[in-house]
Amino acid sequence: MKWGILGTGNITKKLRKAIEESTTGALVAIASRNIETAEKWINEYSNAQQKVRFYYISSYLFILILNIYFKIH
């Protein structure tokens, strides 16, 4: 299963580790409102075998995605 993470906060370290330890998961994308933070995250946590893509999203889009998620769940 392919995973993408919204944000680059501390919890993403735990999510990344859990995804890597799973037998079926693969982290393929990270989205952030801050390009510098996302690049730092990718440089620290991406590896040669698994290239993580970066997607920049605006603050408005980030909030919209969260609102949609919480309305569905």
C-alpha positions as CSV (number, residue, x, y, z in Angstrom):
1,M,0.0,0.0,0.0
2,K,1.4,3.4,-0.9
3,W,1.3,6.1,1.7
4,G,1.6,9.9,1.6
5,I,2.0,12.1,4.7
6,L,0.6,15.6,5.1
7,G,3.1,17.7,7.1
8,T,6.6,17.3,8.4
9,G,6.0,17.5,12.2
10,N,7.5,15.1,14.8
11,I,4.7,12.6,14.4
12,T,5.9,11.9,10.8
13,K,9.0,10.3,12.2
14,K,6.9,7.6,13.9
15,L,4.6,7.2,10.9
16,R,7.6,6.8,8.6
17,K,9.1,4.2,10.8
18,A,5.8,2.2,11.1
19,I,5.4,2.3,7.3
20,E,8.9,1.1,6.8
21,E,8.5,-1.8,9.3
22,S,5.3,-3.0,7.6
23,T,5.5,-5.7,5.0
24,T,3.1,-4.0,2.6
25,G,3.6,-0.3,3.1
26,A,5.6,2.2,1.1
27,L,6.0,5.9,1.8
28,V,5.9,7.6,-1.6
29,A,5.0,11.3,-0.9
30,I,5.2,14.0,1.6
31,A,3.2,17.3,1.4
32,S,4.1,20.4,3.2
33,R,3.3,24.1,3.3
34,N,7.0,24.9,3.8
35,I,9.5,23.9,1.0
36,E,12.6,24.1,3.2
37,T,11.1,21.9,5.9
38,A,10.0,19.3,3.4
39,E,13.4,19.2,1.7
40,K,15.1,18.7,5.1
41,W,12.7,15.9,6.0
42,I,13.3,14.2,2.7
43,N,17.1,14.5,3.0
44,E,17.0,13.0,6.5
45,Y,14.4,10.3,6.1
46,S,14.3,9.2,2.5
47,N,16.6,6.4,1.4
48,A,18.1,5.2,-1.9
49,Q,15.7,2.3,-2.2
50,Q,12.6,4.3,-1.6
51,K,12.5,7.7,-3.2
52,V,9.9,10.0,-1.5
53,R,8.3,12.7,-3.6
54,F,7.6,16.2,-2.3
55,Y,4.5,18.1,-2.9
56,Y,4.0,21.7,-1.9
57,I,0.5,22.6,-0.8
58,S,-0.8,26.0,0.2
59,S,-2.2,26.6,3.7
60,Y,-5.7,26.9,2.3
61,L,-5.5,23.6,0.5
62,F,-4.0,21.9,3.6
63,I,-6.9,23.1,5.8
64,L,-9.4,22.1,3.1
65,I,-8.0,18.5,3.0
66,L,-8.2,18.2,6.8
67,N,-11.8,19.5,6.8
68,I,-12.8,17.0,4.1
69,Y,-11.1,14.2,6.0
70,F,-12.8,15.0,9.3
71,K,-16.2,15.3,7.6
72,I,-15.8,11.9,6.1
73,H,-14.6,10.2,9.2
